[in-house]
Amino acid sequence: MMAFVYLALAIVAEVIATSALKATEGFTRLWPSLLVVVGYGVAFYMLSLVLRTIPVGIAYAIWAGLGIVLVAVVGVVVYGQRPDLPAVIGIGLILAGVVTIQLFSSISSH
């Protein structure tokens, strides 16, 4: 289903844009700032395509949930951030929520 391809692209674009925010140094650096603007533009455009077939609540829950998890991973890999145990548990719960919606919610198939 193309909606999930668009959703994956929206998530990747949002993660790239969010991860680049730190490098903008308050939008004083041109190239990281452009990456942020273009990334969010692509993310919202792709999300708008997703909403043609997936309900907004489900699409947004998946987009935001996976975005949070992936940005946390970027924080560890790129910026050397180390989440503590409560953060890891919270991220795990977010991921569990996304999986639960996908596997068990009847609204996700409409």
C-alpha positions, 0 to 999 in steps of 0.5 A, spaced: 500 500 500 502 506 497 500 510 503 505 506 508 511 508 503 508 515 503 508 514 511 515 511 511 518 517 507 514 522 511 517 519 518 524 519 515 524 526 512 521 529 519 527 525 523 532 528 518 529 535 519 528 534 527 535 531 527 538 537 523 535 542 528 541 542 532 546 544 527 542 550 525 545 554 531 538 557 531 537 558 524 544 562 523 547 556 519 544 556 512 545 549 509 542 545 516 537 551 516 535 549 509 535 541 510 530 543 516 525 547 512 526 542 506 525 536 510 519 538 514 516 540 507 517 533 504 514 530 511 508 534 511 507 533 504 508 526 504 503 526 510 498 529 506 498 524 501 497 518 507 491 522 509 488 520 503 487 513 505 489 512 513 485 516 518 489 522 521 489 519 528 492 513 526 497 516 521 499 521 526 500 516 532 505 512 527 508 518 524 510 521 531 511 515 535 516 512 530 519 519 529 520 519 537 524 513 537 528 514 531 530 521 533 532 518 540 536 513 536 540 519 532 541 522 538 545 516 541 549 515 534 550 522 532 550 526 538 552 521 543 546 522 547 545 517 552 538 516 555 537 513 562 533 507 564 526 511 564 527 514 557 528 507 554 522 505 558 518 510 555 521 510 548 519 502 549 512 504 551 511 509 545 513 503 540 509 498 543 503 503 542 505 504 535 505 496 534 498 495 538 495 500 533 497 497 527 496 490 529 490 490 533 486 497 532 480 496 527 480 503 525 487 502 522 485 498 516 479 503 514 
